[in-house]
Amino acid sequence: CRRCAIVARARKESVSLADSAVAPPCVSVVVVNYNAGDLLTDCVRSSLLQVSEVIVVDNASVDGSVVRCEEAFAGTPALRVVRNTCNLGFAAACNIGYREAGCEFVFFLNPDCRIEPGSVAGLLATLQADPRVGMVGGLLLNADGTEQGGARRAIPTPWRSFVRAFGLSRFAQRWPKLFFDFHLHKQPLPDCAIEVEAISGACMLVRRDAVAEVGLWDEHYFLHCEDLDWCMRFRRSDWKIMFVPMARVQHALGACSRTRPLFVEWHKHCGMMRFYRKFFRHQYPGFLMWLVALGVWFRFGAMVICHVSRGVGRLFGIGGRGV
């Protein structure tokens, strides 16, 4: 690709690929940023050592995160920043970054992620091992080193969502196919790459051949569920999706959404409804779809009440560590 020869150099962070004996693989990283703070700089630092270029697409952040990142890596040609004048949403920003990327392989990475050394190489090796693998993702880790949910998962069909919402997954041991839990991180971690139905958009490496066939991210999603949508479309086009447990990524889950929790939850639940209507409304009976919709909005209402209650509690000094 046209930027494979780019070597990353960062004056203030002392990041230098010129000292590396092996050139980084031809991978473009796309990071969609919205008020990620100093996590953005950490994300870019961990990426520059392992890829050809990093493209930060900023959705009109106001916390100075992009400015600090640019200062940290001033003079680094492998880092480019695209500034949007307003918050276009995650999917739209991903598409902007994809069009800007110059490599054959594009790695979508959340700004609250840090890639451990060798992880990109592991992801790329799995992607290149089989020409029908179109998408791969790594192992997302919490701060305590435990596996995070979402990096390997099954598609949350309306029935699976119904099972989870009403606590029916407790019958999975007796009837595993009927009451299957789509949260695969509760299962033992595999010792090699495995095929899965879906991975997380927080850490997603794709090949251009697959995207050319499947299409770009669906920009009708503003935030959340757009990754599930893409996974569904990849699989429907017969592209494999792989989970690579050896590719480890530290993920500060929710760090970018804490300042606007209700805004995030609203769009998350809107995304759920779009996902279900788009892929399942003709496959499931109307009463089940109605129950799923009821469950989605009941969940949102419960979260609003919980958030408001906490706010009132803080206002009047109720709650805290003591009893």
Secondary structure per residue as TSV (DSSP state, phi and psi in degrees):
chain	resnum	aa	ss	phi	psi
A	1	C	-	360.0	170.2
A	2	R	T	-74.3	-10.2
A	3	R	T	-119.2	17.2
A	4	C	T	-63.1	-26.9
A	5	A	T	-87.0	-0.9
A	6	I	-	-68.7	133.7
A	7	V	-	-114.5	125.9
A	8	A	-	-80.0	133.7
A	9	R	E	-136.6	132.3
A	10	A	E	-129.8	120.5
A	11	R	T	-67.8	-53.1
A	12	K	T	-75.9	-30.9
A	13	E	T	-93.7	-2.0
A	14	S	T	56.8	36.7
A	15	V	E	-90.6	122.2
A	16	S	E	-140.0	119.8
A	17	L	S	-91.0	-10.5
A	18	A	T	-65.5	-25.1
A	19	D	T	-83.4	-8.7
A	20	S	-	-80.3	138.9
A	21	A	S	-76.8	-21.5
A	22	V	S	-118.6	130.8
A	23	A	-	-67.0	145.7
A	24	P	-	-65.6	152.7
A	25	P	-	-66.9	159.5
A	26	C	S	-77.8	78.7
A	27	V	E	-130.5	132.1
A	28	S	E	-100.7	128.9
A	29	V	E	-96.6	131.7
A	30	V	E	-114.1	119.8
A	31	V	E	-116.5	118.4
A	32	V	E	-92.7	118.1
A	33	N	E	-110.7	138.5
A	34	Y	S	-148.0	99.1
A	35	N	S	54.1	48.3
A	36	A	-	-85.9	-4.4
A	37	G	T	65.1	-146.5
A	38	D	T	-73.2	-10.1
A	39	L	H	-61.6	-32.2
A	40	L	H	-61.2	-45.8
A	41	T	H	-61.3	-41.8
A	42	D	H	-63.4	-39.6
A	43	C	H	-63.3	-47.5
A	44	V	H	-64.3	-40.5
A	45	R	H	-59.8	-45.4
A	46	S	H	-69.2	-23.8
A	47	S	H	-84.6	-39.7
A	48	L	H	-59.3	-30.5
A	49	L	T	-75.2	-10.8
A	50	Q	T	-122.4	-5.7
A	51	V	S	-135.5	175.1
A	52	S	S	-82.4	-34.3
A	53	E	E	-156.1	154.4
A	54	V	E	-126.5	127.4
A	55	I	E	-115.8	117.4
A	56	V	E	-98.8	120.6
A	57	V	E	-105.4	111.9
A	58	D	E	-98.3	127.0
A	59	N	-	-92.2	57.9
A	60	A	S	61.1	47.9
A	61	S	-	-66.0	152.3
A	62	V	-	-123.4	9.0
A	63	D	S	-99.4	5.3
A	64	G	S	76.9	9.1
A	65	S	H	-63.5	-39.6
A	66	V	H	-69.9	-41.7
A	67	V	H	-61.0	-46.2
A	68	R	H	-64.1	-37.3
A	69	C	H	-65.2	-44.2
A	70	E	H	-63.7	-38.6
A	71	E	H	-66.0	-39.3
A	72	A	H	-65.1	-31.9
A	73	F	T	-120.1	36.4
A	74	A	T	-58.8	136.3
A	75	G	T	81.0	9.5
A	76	T	-	-95.9	105.9
A	77	P	T	-67.9	-19.3
A	78	A	T	-76.6	-8.7
A	79	L	E	-108.1	127.1
A	80	R	E	-128.9	146.3
A	81	V	E	-122.0	131.0
A	82	V	E	-112.4	122.7
A	83	R	E	-104.1	119.6
A	84	N	-	-88.2	146.2
A	85	T	S	-79.6	-13.8
A	86	C	S	-149.3	170.4
A	87	N	-	-78.8	106.1
A	88	L	-	-86.6	-6.9
A	89	G	-	96.0	164.7
A	90	F	H	-69.2	-48.4
A	91	A	H	-62.3	-46.1
A	92	A	H	-62.4	-40.3
A	93	A	H	-67.9	-37.1
A	94	C	H	-60.6	-41.4
A	95	N	H	-66.2	-37.0
A	96	I	H	-61.8	-46.5
A	97	G	H	-63.9	-38.4
A	98	Y	H	-62.5	-42.3
A	99	R	H	-68.1	-28.8
A	100	E	H	-78.5	-24.3
A	101	A	-	-67.8	145.8
A	102	G	-	-110.3	-2.4
A	103	C	S	-99.5	162.9
A	104	E	S	-68.6	-30.7
A	105	F	E	-114.2	133.6
A	106	V	E	-121.4	129.0
A	107	F	E	-113.6	110.1
A	108	F	E	-86.9	125.1
A	109	L	E	-137.1	131.7
A	110	N	-	-69.8	149.3
A	111	P	T	-69.2	-14.8
A	112	D	T	-95.9	21.7
A	113	C	E	-111.3	147.1
A	114	R	E	-126.9	123.2
A	115	I	E	-84.1	127.1
A	116	E	-	-74.7	151.5
A	117	P	T	-53.9	136.5
A	118	G	T	85.0	-5.8
A	119	S	H	-70.5	-40.5
A	120	V	H	-63.7	-42.3
A	121	A	H	-60.1	-39.5
A	122	G	H	-66.1	-41.9
A	123	L	H	-64.0	-44.7
A	124	L	H	-65.7	-39.2
A	125	A	H	-61.1	-41.0
A	126	T	H	-67.7	-39.3
A	127	L	H	-65.5	-37.9
A	128	Q	H	-85.2	-13.1
A	129	A	H	-70.3	-24.8
A	130	D	-	-138.1	120.8
A	131	P	T	-65.3	-13.5
A	132	R	T	-95.8	2.0
A	133	V	E	-83.1	118.2
A	134	G	E	-104.0	-17.6
A	135	M	E	-151.4	137.8
A	136	V	E	-136.5	152.6
A	137	G	E	-139.8	158.7
A	138	G	E	-103.6	-175.1
A	139	L	E	-85.4	114.1
A	140	L	E	-86.5	131.0
A	141	L	E	-118.9	141.7
A	142	N	-	-76.4	172.6
A	143	A	T	-61.5	-28.7
A	144	D	T	-87.5	5.0
A	145	G	S	89.4	-2.4
A	146	T	-	-79.8	156.4
A	147	E	B	-71.2	138.0
A	148	Q	-	-94.1	144.1
A	149	G	T	-69.6	148.4
A	150	G	T	107.2	-23.6
A	151	A	S	-70.9	-30.6
A	152	R	S	-135.5	123.4
A	153	R	B	-156.8	162.2
A	154	A	-	-93.3	159.1
A	155	I	-	-65.9	127.9
A	156	P	-	-78.1	79.9
A	157	T	-	-63.4	164.9
A	158	P	H	-54.4	-40.7
A	159	W	H	-66.5	-45.1
A	160	R	H	-62.3	-38.5
A	161	S	H	-66.5	-38.9
A	162	F	H	-61.9	-44.9
A	163	V	H	-59.5	-44.7
A	164	R	H	-70.3	-41.8
A	165	A	H	-62.4	-34.6
A	166	F	T	-104.2	15.8
A	167	G	T	68.4	22.8
A	168	L	G	-80.2	-7.9
A	169	S	G	-65.9	-13.6
A	170	R	G	-67.1	-13.8
A	171	F	G	-92.5	7.2
A	172	A	T	-64.9	-31.2
A	173	Q	T	-65.2	-33.2
A	174	R	T	-86.1	-41.2
A	175	W	S	-129.3	75.2
A	176	P	T	-62.8	-35.5
A	177	K	T	-72.9	-31.2
A	178	L	T	-82.2	-38.7
A	179	F	S	-115.8	45.0
A	180	F	-	-67.9	134.7
A	181	D	-	-95.8	124.4
A	182	F	S	-77.0	-1.7
A	183	H	B	-87.0	93.2
A	184	L	G	-75.0	-14.9
A	185	H	G	-67.3	-11.1
A	186	K	G	-79.9	-12.8
A	187	Q	S	-86.9	160.2
A	188	P	-	-56.8	142.3
A	189	L	-	-71.4	126.5
A	190	P	-	-69.3	158.3
A	191	D	S	-97.6	6.3
A	192	C	S	-151.7	171.4
A	193	A	-	-65.0	138.2
A	194	I	E	-132.3	154.5
A	195	E	E	-81.6	137.0
A	196	V	-	-133.5	170.4
A	197	E	S	-81.3	-30.6
A	198	A	B	-157.2	151.7
A	199	I	-	-127.3	-177.0
A	200	S	-	-95.2	140.9
A	201	G	T	-68.2	-8.4
A	202	A	T	-70.9	-21.0
A	203	C	E	-153.2	93.4
A	204	M	E	-144.1	111.5
A	205	L	E	-103.2	128.2
A	206	V	E	-128.9	159.5
A	207	R	E	-104.5	145.9
A	208	R	H	-64.8	-34.6
A	209	D	H	-57.2	-41.3
A	210	A	H	-68.9	-44.3
A	211	V	H	-63.6	-36.4
A	212	A	H	-60.9	-32.3
A	213	E	H	-84.6	-41.9
A	214	V	H	-81.1	-37.7
A	215	G	-	104.3	166.8
A	216	L	S	-76.6	-179.2
A	217	W	-	-59.5	145.8
A	218	D	-	-78.8	110.8
A	219	E	T	-78.6	0.0
A	220	H	T	-74.3	-15.8
A	221	Y	-	-86.6	133.3
A	222	F	S	-90.8	-43.9
A	223	L	S	-159.3	127.1
A	224	H	S	81.3	143.7
A	225	C	S	75.2	-7.9
A	226	E	H	-68.2	-27.5
A	227	D	H	-71.8	-38.8
A	228	L	H	-63.6	-39.8
A	229	D	H	-58.0	-47.7
A	230	W	H	-64.1	-41.7
A	231	C	H	-61.4	-42.3
A	232	M	H	-58.9	-45.0
A	233	R	H	-69.3	-36.1
A	234	F	H	-61.3	-47.1
A	235	R	H	-68.3	-36.5
A	236	R	H	-66.9	-22.6
A	237	S	T	-95.1	12.6
A	238	D	T	67.6	29.9
A	239	W	-	-96.6	135.6
A	240	K	E	-79.6	149.3
A	241	I	E	-120.5	126.5
A	242	M	E	-118.1	143.0
A	243	F	E	-106.0	126.8
A	244	V	E	-114.7	98.6
A	245	P	E	-68.6	-20.2
A	246	M	E	-75.1	-19.5
A	247	A	E	-88.4	100.1
A	248	R	E	-97.0	135.0
A	249	V	E	-136.5	122.8
A	250	Q	E	-78.0	128.1
A	251	H	E	-129.6	114.2
A	252	A	-	-82.7	74.9
A	253	L	T	-55.2	128.1
A	254	G	T	82.4	0.5
A	255	A	T	-63.7	-29.9
A	256	C	T	-90.1	-4.5
A	257	S	T	-116.4	3.5
A	258	R	T	-69.5	-27.1
A	259	T	T	-77.3	-20.3
A	260	R	S	-136.3	64.0
A	261	P	H	-64.7	-40.3
A	262	L	H	-70.5	-36.6
A	263	F	H	-59.5	-45.7
A	264	V	H	-65.9	-44.6
A	265	E	H	-65.3	-37.2
A	266	W	H	-59.8	-50.2
A	267	H	H	-69.4	-31.0
A	268	K	H	-62.3	-45.6
A	269	H	H	-73.1	-34.1
A	270	C	H	-62.4	-39.5
A	271	G	H	-63.3	-40.2
A	272	M	H	-57.9	-47.0
A	273	M	H	-64.7	-41.2
A	274	R	H	-62.9	-42.4
A	275	F	H	-60.6	-47.2
A	276	Y	H	-65.3	-44.1
A	277	R	H	-65.7	-39.0
A	278	K	H	-67.7	-39.3
A	279	F	H	-108.7	-19.2
A	280	F	H	-127.5	-4.7
A	281	R	T	-65.1	-23.9
A	282	H	T	-97.8	-0.6
A	283	Q	T	-105.5	-17.8
A	284	Y	S	-122.8	150.4
A	285	P	-	-63.2	151.6
A	286	G	H	-58.9	-36.4
A	287	F	H	-65.6	-34.9
A	288	L	H	-70.2	-40.4
A	289	M	H	-62.8	-36.5
A	290	W	H	-65.1	-42.1
A	291	L	H	-64.9	-39.6
A	292	V	H	-62.7	-46.0
A	293	A	H	-61.2	-41.5
A	294	L	H	-60.5	-43.5
A	295	G	H	-64.4	-39.7
A	296	V	H	-61.6	-49.0
A	297	W	H	-77.7	-26.2
A	298	F	H	-65.1	-40.7
A	299	R	H	-62.6	-43.3
A	300	F	H	-63.2	-44.4
A	301	G	H	-59.9	-40.3
A	302	A	H	-64.5	-37.5
A	303	M	H	-69.9	-36.5
A	304	V	H	-63.4	-46.0
A	305	I	H	-61.4	-42.2
A	306	C	H	-62.5	-44.8
A	307	H	H	-64.9	-44.1
A	308	V	H	-64.1	-40.5
A	309	S	H	-62.4	-40.4
A	310	R	H	-65.1	-39.9
A	311	G	H	-63.2	-42.8
A	312	V	H	-65.1	-39.8
A	313	G	H	-62.0	-42.1
A	314	R	H	-66.7	-35.8
A	315	L	H	-64.0	-37.4
A	316	F	T	-102.8	10.4
A	317	G	T	71.8	26.4
A	318	I	-	-92.1	139.8
A	319	G	-	94.7	-166.8
A	320	G	S	117.8	-167.2
A	321	R	S	-77.5	-34.1
A	322	G	-	-82.1	171.8
A	323	V	-	-110.1	360.0
